[in-house]
């Protein structure tokens, strides 16, 4: 089977011979692909919603992988037990939701050797979570799939090196690697911040807030980084 660019980039970060938890598995395409490639030895696929859960059930059955993929209906990392898997993938959710999922399952998280996330927004929230909980971000990627730009972040246990605050937004590894899509990524961050300022600018009271000043400063710092590329 062939994955889209987003899932393929996530799959490329999964280490060989690992046991995978795919949280928010949807159709279970990621664990199926990795099992067919013999990258992983087993998988737990978690899905919160009954519709996608039933579709994943059927897809796994048709592929004859019921013995290697355990499909479970439930929220976040509650579907797995500590030490049951080595690697967790949490993709296709907001950054705040991903951080909440990690916070709500400390025993499971502490037993993992690697976490791979693909936040749909607020990636900085997840980067802050990793650093604050002694996980180090060791790899990041940008990928374009169906016209949309996605960030993928991989972390493992360890004290993170310090980096400039603006790199929580850009991505510390992305800034070091300078991938071809980095200019577009930073441009998107600038545009998002300008939209927030525009909405706040309608109110005289909002323009005088600390938040308004923070966004102004963020835009200036992002523009400085963009000018360096």
WODA-V899587 format. One record per backbone hydrogen bond with DSSP energy under -1.0 kcal/mol. NH is the residue of the N-H (numbers start at 1). CO is the residue of the C=O. If there is no record, write none. Layout:
# WODA-V899587
NH,CO / NH,CO
This chain:
# WODA-V899587
8,4 / 9,5 / 10,6 / 11,7 / 12,8 / 13,10 / 14,11 / 17,39 / 18,39 / 20,42 / 21,87 / 22,44 / 23,89 / 24,46 / 25,46 / 28,25 / 32,28 / 33,29 / 34,30 / 35,31 / 36,32 / 37,33 / 39,34 / 40,34 / 41,18 / 43,68 / 44,20 / 45,70 / 46,22 / 47,72 / 53,49 / 54,50 / 55,51 / 56,52 / 57,53 / 58,54 / 59,55 / 60,56 / 61,57 / 62,58 / 63,59 / 64,61 / 65,60 / 68,65 / 69,65 / 70,43 / 72,45 / 74,47 / 78,75 / 80,77 / 84,81 / 86,19 / 87,19 / 88,114 / 89,21 / 90,116 / 92,118 / 95,121 / 98,94 / 99,95 / 100,96 / 101,97 / 102,98 / 103,99 / 104,100 / 109,105 / 110,106 / 112,109 / 113,86 / 114,86 / 115,155 / 116,88 / 117,153 / 118,90 / 120,93 / 127,123 / 128,124 / 129,125 / 130,126 / 131,127 / 132,128 / 133,129 / 134,131 / 135,130 / 136,156 / 138,154 / 139,154 / 141,152 / 143,150 / 145,148 / 148,145 / 150,143 / 152,141 / 153,117 / 154,139 / 155,115 / 156,136 / 158,134 / 167,164 / 168,165 / 170,166 / 171,167 / 175,171 / 176,172 / 177,173 / 178,174 / 182,179 / 185,181 / 186,182 / 187,183 / 188,184 / 189,185 / 190,186 / 191,187 / 192,188 / 193,189 / 194,190 / 195,191 / 196,192 / 197,193 / 198,194 / 199,195 / 200,196 / 201,197 / 203,200 / 207,203 / 209,206 / 213,209 / 214,210 / 215,211 / 216,212 / 217,213 / 218,214 / 219,215 / 220,216 / 221,217 / 222,218 / 223,219 / 224,220 / 225,221 / 226,222 / 227,223 / 229,226
